[in-house]
Amino acid sequence: EADIYQTPRYLVIGTGKKITLECSQTMGHDKMYWYQQDPGMELHLIHYSYGVNSTEKGDLSSESTVSRIRTEHFPLTLESARPSHTSQYLCASSESGDDIQYFGAGTRLSVL
Amino acid sequence: KNQVEQSPQSLIILEGKNCTLQCNYTVSPFSNLRWYKQDTGRGPVSLTIMTFSENTKSNGRYTATLDADTKQSSLHITASQLSDSASYICVVSDRGSTLGRLYFGRGTQLTVWP
């Protein structure tokens, strides 16, 4: 069982609200990732981090931002949510860039 | 363009039967290939990971094969159980960057009926 946790599991909010999706892991992994997944579609990497104070944008353009102040914590923030942000957001971590990634249960976001 | 294609898109089988899921990829350079199982509403869980030199790897009733020459992989599920109902995702890692970029397939949605 992977020790990586995401909160909230489900979130329904109105357009224009600021939200933060939380992700924490207790495995001491340096590498952490955020993916976006729509139903029936592949995962798309939106942000990743090699370690504390390191963040990079992924392949899919995203209006979200991330921070990595602590090894175990990798929150994702949307300053002003829009209906186009409705999706499932998955957080993952790995020991190295080429190693197995362990995923959280995901946050399903709906923006009305 | 690096891609990962999976087939079939969806599959329904009866409990106790075997099935095989396919994955074709064009990712290069190749580092490793992974199969993940994703239950509805959950994050993916790793089943197997194979490098270039590995032809087959098993995890319980799951057996993955890899042909790096033809860039094909398969996941065979033996004696299926209701709990096998999930999406099975093929993921290929390259060595083109220090990140070890991952390429995800769209998954095969497996439904096991009693």
Interface residues (C-beta under 8 A of the other chain):
Chain A: A2 I4 Q6 G40 M41 E42 L43 H44 L45 Y48 D59 L90 C91 A92 S96 G97 D98 I100 Q101 Y102 F103 G104 A105 G106 R108
Chain B: V4 S31 N32 R34 G41 R42 G43 P44 V45 S46 I49 I89 S93 R95 T98 L99 G100 R101 L102 F104 G105 R106 G107 Q109
